[in-house]
Amino acid sequence: MESILNISQEQRIEVFRRLIAFDTTSANSNAPAADDLAGFLEDHGCQIARFESDGGKKVNLVAHKGPDCEGGLLLSGHLDVVPAAEDGWHSDPFVLTETSDRYVARGSADMKGFVSLATCLLAGVDATRMKRPLVGLFTHDEEIGTIGAQMFCKQWDKRWHLPTSCIVGEPTELNVIRMHKGHLKLRIDVQGKSAHSGYPHLGSNAIETMGRVISMLSSLRKEFESQRCETSRFFPQTPYPILNMATVSGGSAINIVPDACSLDIGIRVLPGQRSKEAMATLSRAIAEIDGVSVSLIGDSPPFLTPESAQINARLCEHTGQTETVAASYASDAGPLSTMGIESVLYGPGY
């Protein structure tokens, strides 16, 4: 703890408390939270880069400390949180509340706790003693599809050396995770023709056609479940790509032949697989049905860091972990891997 002795425990809790107080639900702007962190970090000797999107409502924040050279460590966390609309809250979800042995708030584990720790480490470390850089990357909209990290891959202007070893502070119960599945999100639209239900021969029922699509996708789901690849063994419960038909909508009234129907689906591909291939397989499966189109909603890529990678090997040695742990969800590590950054997921909470 020597490197952060000049950031007191009270200061660390205050950083955490202030960050929790910003309602960064993905539907809202994260700019006020990013600006608050940026001011604190700049006051403590960090260089700051701020990358905006959506008219300034969304911000990816980078904080750099130490020499501008290769190597070092990247600490990555997202600022957005899921809505706090569920029942069961006994305190304000945007007020950090201490109860017995834990702190309770929306995003306390996922993942403002880690962001606060990373912020205080950046603020407290003595730059004059550093041989390699320490960099923080704090993103927007991870919870709705790693949008901020994917945007950062396009925004980064290489103003400093960006470390190629990274800890993404997702809540993992302090397990080191070096791989996870991706999440490809697609929309299937069927175009029919409206008519009065008393004269159905004058129309074309889009929902009926979508029924054929759903039947074919059910067969494709079973086909996916028979697939295996090199990383399948790390996912014993679901060692295959997962196809989930999630939402369907169509029709306007019971006496009208529906002229349109939409189906949203998700495909979770395994590390080492490519989402483009899964999309092509799906498109071929339904190609024979007229009036059907497929569009991309989002693509959070999988990630796979080699077991021998320095960040994985050193952190596993530090924690005493000897087995590979994998996750079936997506994270910012996926987009960062496309930049050549070797990441692990590691953080408190679950």
Secondary structure, DSSP 8 states (H G I E B T S, - for coil): -GGGTTS-HHHHHHHHHHHHHS--BTTS--HHHHHHHHHHHHHTT-EEEEEEEGGGTEEEEEEEES-SSS--EEEEEE--B----SS--SS-TTS-EEETTEEESTTIIIIIHHHHHHHHHHHHS-GGG-SS-EEEEEES--TTTSHHHHHHHHH---SS---SEEEE----TT--EEEE--EEEEEEEEE-B-EETT-GGGSB-HHHHHHHHHHHHHHHHHHHHT---TTGGG-SS--S-EEEEEEEEE-S-TTEE--EEEEEEEEE--TT--HHHHHHHHHHHTTTSTTEEEEEEEEE--EE--TTSHHHHHHHHHHT--S-EEESS--THHHHHTTT-EEEE--S--
